Amino acid sequence: MTRRHIALFICLVIAAAPLIWMSVDSGAGELLLSISRTPLQKLNAASRTEAANVVNSYPAQPTATASDSLRTVAMPPINEPLGQTFSAYKALAAQGNALAGCRLARQLNECRKIATAQKQIEALQWLLNLRKPGDKDYEELVKRKADIEQGLSPLDTFCTGVEPAEFGNAWRYLLDAAQTGHVQSMVLYATSPPLDEQQFMRDFEAWKIYREMAPVLLERAALTGDMRAIEWLRAELTGQWPFNGGPIMQRNPERVVALTMVLAKLPKTNFVQGVDRRVLDMQKEIGVAGMERAKTYADTFFQQAFPRGPPPEPPENSGDASATTSSGTNTQNENDCDAPVDLLHKKYL
């Protein structure tokens, strides 16, 4: 095969990548709560059942109310570099401690940024080598390179002592934690997987597992009353969610309308209380019978997710992003996955 043929083959693979991506099995299990079944993109029934059983075999552990094991096992201090705490986190995660696994995953994901930063620095240096002081964009390139190097330095210090090969295992630790029923891990895995979205072929197998497991984990997290999970689930079911390589669930207008009803009952959430045009169009699409099913679904969902009624209104200052994590828990909470990463960002980045 000539070089020309090889180059042509590579171009064809790159061009076909989006089609390959969209054809990946994205089903992840029988719906945990459903009026009518929603097939999740042609995953065979045995695989769907297996994925559901993995999740449903564990009780859900709310993030802010840790299980006994999370309360009694001391976590490594959050203000120490990962190089000094990695072994302890890994040992706890291997014993099934979800908080340790989740924290380890989030910190390893920060370390993954080192390679990206180094590539950016190399690219900028290459551009600088083609220029000389006084050229139009020379000073701008110098500043960009210095800014990246400044951000890289504390991150490099934080991660020193951990084998770079471990950085790529972040998603494994997070998925293991999520499979124990740990709510924050389920939400983070479904909404912020520690995988490379720009070059997804590098993490292709991990992305395939993500698209199989994320829907069922997201469903289960939503049924615990986690606000971000409910909002994200609603967005996924529109069939137009643009993140993480595209939708992971098939479009379901009835469930979108139902979850809109659920969110409308909750006080002061990130959900915009006005019903947008897309939801109004879906209400027309499903008709009177569909609206009745949606209302039944919403009532059942609400009773299961909020058995004690709507949660209390959050304090006025709860909108401060620096004071909350992705799941809405305070960063000072000892059971928060993101506590070490939040402290790292606050101190250095």
Buried (B, 14 or more C-beta within 10 A) or exposed (E): EEEEEEEEEEEEEEEEBEEEBEEBBBBBBBBBBBBEEBEBBEBEEEBBEEBBEBBBEBEBBBBBEBBEBBEEBEBBEBEEBBBBBBEBBBEBBEEBBBBBBBBBBBBBBBBBBBEBBBEBBEEBEEBBEEEEEEEEEBEEBBEBBEEBBEBBEBBBEBBEEBEEEBBBBBBBBBBBBBBBBBBBBBBBBBBBBBBBEEEBEEBBEBBBBBBBBBBBBBBBBBBBBBBBBBBBBBBBBBBEBEBBBBBBBBBBBBBBBBBBBBBEEBEBBEBEEEBEEEBEEBBEEBEEEBBEBBBEBBBBBBEBBBEEEEBEEBEEEEEEEEBBBBBBBEBEBBBBBBBBBBBBBEEEB
